[in-house]
């Protein structure tokens, strides 16, 4: 599959929902991006904050938080040499299953899409180990809650300068149509700061909420993180 420009791809979409981007830069580093978007006040009332080796979501204004069940979670966690990134509490499912000797796949076989009828929002997940990574989507078949679908794609020897993106929705709608097909192959040519700035700018400015990026050295395990929040708390 021919690689597309990540930023041009996202600029064409009003509401891709939540998204995971993982790829390998030209100099062999791993870049991870995770973004969230929101249409409702509850969805937009969030920020990313650092938490241990990863991040968690937090209410920007706790007084306006209506239902935290699908809003508050840890998108990024680290277990030894594995970085886990997801759009929900399946981060914890993967983390604990790995602790008990399980795998990325075995953990996600216990989960399905989110219980938010009629959208049945997909659960998207990624895991990075060394320079290899995998992406997964758990969704309903054509919006039918009786037909769960679990897709897994593994990239064992990723090419330098390329990555992949997966996101929850094709675009805006009612109900919102779930992502279709394999993760999209994208160019990965920028340094972390440029990647972060361009990725944030490519997201619909009315619906974007937060963005996290991580640059990971697969040989040393060293990481550098960036966070951009639509809502910024005053010191």
SULVEN-V887636 format. One record per pair of residues at least 6 apart in sequence whose C-alpha atoms are under 8 Angstrom apart, sorted by the first residue. I is the first residue (numbers start at 1). J is the second residue. If there is no record, write none. Layout:
I_J, I_J
//
This chain:
1_185, 2_185, 3_162, 3_184, 3_185, 3_186, 3_187, 4_184, 4_185, 4_186, 4_187, 5_186, 5_187, 6_186, 6_187, 6_199, 7_198, 7_199, 7_202, 8_202, 10_16, 10_202, 10_203, 11_202, 11_203, 11_204, 13_171, 13_172, 13_203, 13_204, 14_171, 14_172, 14_203, 14_204, 14_207, 15_37, 15_169, 15_170, 15_171, 15_172, 15_204, 15_207, 16_37, 16_167, 16_168, 16_169, 16_170, 16_171, 16_172, 17_36, 17_37, 17_38, 17_167, 17_168, 17_169, 17_171, 18_34, 18_35, 18_36, 18_37, 18_87, 18_167, 18_168, 18_169, 19_33, 19_34, 19_35, 19_36, 19_87, 19_124, 19_165, 19_166, 19_167, 19_168, 20_32, 20_33, 20_34, 20_35, 20_85, 20_86, 20_124, 20_125, 20_126, 20_165, 20_166, 20_167, 21_31, 21_32, 21_33, 21_34, 21_163, 21_164, 21_165, 21_166, 22_30, 22_31, 22_32, 22_33, 22_133, 22_163, 22_164, 22_165, 23_30, 23_31, 23_32, 23_158, 23_160, 23_161, 23_162, 23_163, 23_164, 23_188, 24_30, 24_31, 24_131, 24_158, 24_159, 24_160, 24_161, 24_162, 24_163, 24_188, 25_31, 25_160, 25_161, 25_162, 25_188, 25_189, 25_190, 25_191, 26_160, 26_161, 26_188, 26_189, 27_160, 28_131, 28_160, 28_217, 28_218, 29_131, 29_215, 29_216, 29_217, 29_218, 30_131, 30_215, 30_216, 30_217, 30_218, 31_192, 31_213, 31_214, 31_215, 31_216, 32_213, 32_214, 32_215, 32_216, 33_196, 33_211, 33_212, 33_213, 33_214, 34_85, 34_211, 34_212, 34_213, 35_208, 35_209, 35_210, 35_211, 35_212, 36_208, 36_209, 36_210, 36_211, 37_43, 37_44, 37_207, 37_208, 37_209, 37_210, 38_44, 38_207, 38_208, 38_209, 39_207, 42_64, 42_65, 42_66, 42_67, 43_71, 44_207, 44_209, 45_59, 45_60, 45_61, 45_64, 45_65, 45_231, 46_57, 46_58, 46_59, 46_60, 46_61, 46_71, 46_209, 46_210, 46_231, 47_57, 47_58, 47_59, 47_60, 47_209, 47_210, 47_229, 47_230, 47_231, 47_232, 48_55, 48_56, 48_57, 48_58, 48_210, 48_211, 48_212, 48_227, 48_228, 48_229, 49_55, 49_56, 49_57, 49_58, 49_227, 50_56, 52_77, 53_76, 53_77, 53_78, 54_74, 54_75, 54_76, 54_77, 54_78, 55_74, 55_75, 55_76, 55_77, 56_72, 56_73, 56_74, 56_75, 56_76, 57_71, 57_72, 57_73, 57_74, 57_75, 58_72, 59_65, 59_72, 60_231, 60_232, 60_233, 70_88, 70_89, 70_114, 71_88, 72_88, 73_88, 73_89, 74_88, 74_89, 74_91, 74_92, 75_84, 75_85, 75_86, 75_87, 75_88, 75_89, 75_91, 76_83, 76_84, 76_85, 76_86, 76_91, 77_83, 77_84, 77_85, 77_91, 77_95, 78_84, 78_95, 79_95, 81_129, 81_130, 81_221, 82_127, 82_128, 82_129, 82_130, 83_127, 83_128, 83_129, 84_91, 84_94, 84_95, 84_125, 84_126, 84_127, 84_128, 85_91, 85_125, 85_126, 85_127, 86_123, 86_124, 86_125, 86_126, 87_123, 87_124, 87_125, 88_123, 90_108, 90_111, 90_123, 90_125, 91_125, 93_107, 93_108, 94_103, 94_104, 94_107, 94_108, 97_103, 97_104, 97_106, 97_107, 98_104, 98_107, 104_127, 105_152, 109_150, 111_138, 112_122, 112_123, 112_138, 112_139, 112_148, 112_149, 112_150, 113_120, 113_121, 113_122, 113_123, 113_138, 113_139, 113_140, 113_148, 114_120, 114_121, 114_122, 114_123, 115_121, 118_143, 118_175, 119_143, 119_174, 119_175, 119_176, 119_177, 119_178, 120_139, 120_140, 120_143, 120_145, 121_139, 121_168, 121_169, 121_178, 122_137, 122_138, 122_139, 122_140, 122_168, 122_169, 122_178, 122_179, 123_137, 123_138, 123_139, 123_168, 124_135, 124_136, 124_137, 124_138, 124_166, 124_167, 124_168, 125_135, 125_136, 125_137, 126_133, 126_134, 126_135, 126_136, 127_133, 127_134, 127_135, 128_134, 129_218, 130_218, 130_219, 130_221, 131_156, 131_157, 131_158, 131_218, 132_154, 132_155, 132_156, 132_157, 132_158, 133_154, 133_155, 133_156, 134_152, 134_153, 134_154, 134_155, 135_152, 135_153, 135_154, 135_166, 135_183, 136_150, 136_151, 136_152, 136_153, 137_150, 137_151, 137_152, 137_166, 138_148, 138_149, 138_150, 138_151, 139_148, 139_149, 139_150, 139_178, 140_146, 140_147, 140_148, 140_149, 141_147, 141_148, 141_149, 142_178, 143_177, 143_178, 153_182, 153_183, 160_188, 161_187, 161_188, 161_189, 162_185, 162_186, 162_187, 162_188, 162_189, 163_185, 163_186, 163_187, 163_188, 164_183, 164_184, 164_185, 164_186, 165_183, 165_184, 165_185, 165_186, 166_179, 166_182, 166_183, 166_184, 167_179, 168_178, 168_179, 169_176, 169_177, 169_178, 169_179, 170_176, 170_177, 170_178, 170_179, 170_180, 171_177, 192_213, 192_214, 192_215, 193_226, 196_211, 196_212, 196_213, 196_226, 200_208, 200_211, 200_228, 208_230, 209_229, 209_230, 209_231, 210_227, 210_228, 210_229, 210_230, 211_227, 211_228, 211_229, 212_225, 212_226, 212_227, 212_228, 213_225, 213_226, 213_227, 214_223, 214_224, 214_225, 214_226, 215_223, 215_224, 215_225, 216_222, 216_223, 216_224, 217_223
//
